[in-house]
Amino acid sequence: MDLESTLDELYALRPQEFTAARNERAAQARRVGDRELADRIRALRKPTVSAWAGNLLVRREPEKIQPLISLGEGLRDAHRNLDGEQLRELGRQQHLLVGALAREARQLAAEAGQLVGESALHEIEATLHAVLADPDAARRWAAGHLDKPLSAPVGFTGLDAGAGVTPEPAPSPGPPGLAERRHRKESPGRRRREKLERAGRDAEEAEQQARESEQAREEAASALERSKAEYDDARERVDALARELEEAKAQQRRAQRGLQEARDRAGEADRAARDARRRAERTAAVVERLSAGDS
């Protein structure tokens, strides 16, 4: 057994099949004496439906990996170079490719008997956006071992075609009264945008907190399962020792009975020998008297 092949096997399973298979592989590693591997396997977390569907896409459609990774490289280059035209074109490609890949992952999951709801579909799309934004996320996704959806790093603006590329021209000052009226007219829209931005930040923060709580829950569940496995191991050892102790006691009882029987036989033999000796001595005395009388 090795960790990489175990990862490939476990993360190819449907989420509901993961935990039992992981525990069995950890038990196998313990049985062959590889405690470190057993602990690492036991610490693996069950994938969410969206993460599993993303892994399935990587496994079933490996030729689709490089186009998305290449598109991400192009988007990041365009951002670094502030190439607005290229960003707009790549943004359009991104929209089409992410949507197509997310739908394909959903279809593959359905063919495997796993329903992918709208929330999970959005998480698949979020993972694909993260792949576009972050080379490390792309490597993790391509390995096919995700246990939860990925999120694009804060500040990556290539997730909307041409987002933030061409700033709107500032309004001309105009007459003082006109500028003031324009400012009052635009203020409600600006306030709405600010509220939306705040709401977006709050939503991102809430999502991050939810993910951290889910991760903590998974880690606690993994710790519980590890403790249970250790308890089961200890109980098995105690049971084995108890069986050995009972067998040793039974052997002791058998040996004690054998010892007593041997003592009894030795006592009987000793008594028989003494009786025989006395008879021999009496017989010898009789013979001696008879011999003396004949004389």
ZITA-V445744 format. One line per field, one symbol per residue. ss: DSSP state (~ for helix, > for strand, _ for the rest). psi: psi as a letter, one per 20 degrees, with the letter a starting at -180 (. if undefined). burial: 1 if it has 9 or more other ideal C-beta (glycine too) atoms within 8 Angstrom, else 0. Layout:
ss: ???
psi: ???
burial: ???
This chain:
ss: __~~~~~~~~____~~~~~~~~~~~~~~~~~___~~~~~~~~______~~~~~~~~~~~~__~~~~~~~~~~~~~~~~~~~__~~~~~~~~~~~~~~~~~~~~~~~~~~~~______~~~~~~~~~~~~~~~~_~~~~~~~~~________________________________~~~~~~~~~~~~~~~~~~~~~~~~~~~~~~~~~~~~~~~~~~~~~~~~~~~~~~~~~~~~~~~~~~~~~~~~~~~~~~~~~~~~~~~~~~~~~~~~~~~~~~~~~~~~~~~~~~~~~~~_
psi: qrgghgggggjiqqgiiggggghghhhghhhjjnhggghhghipqpqrgggghghgggghmhiiggggghggggghghghilngghggghgggggggggghghggggggghjjppoagghghhgghghhhhhhohghgggghhkkqirqqqqqpiojjipojpkgoqqqqqqgaqghgggghghhiggghhggggggghggggggggghgghggghgghhgghghggggggggggggggghgghggghgghggghgghggghgghhgghgghggghggggggghggggghhhhh.
burial: 1000011111111110010011101111110001001111110111111111111111101001100110111111111000010111011111101110111111011100010100011011111111111100110111011111111100010110111000000000000000100100000000000000000000010011001001100110010011001000100000000000000000000000000000000000000000000000000000000000000
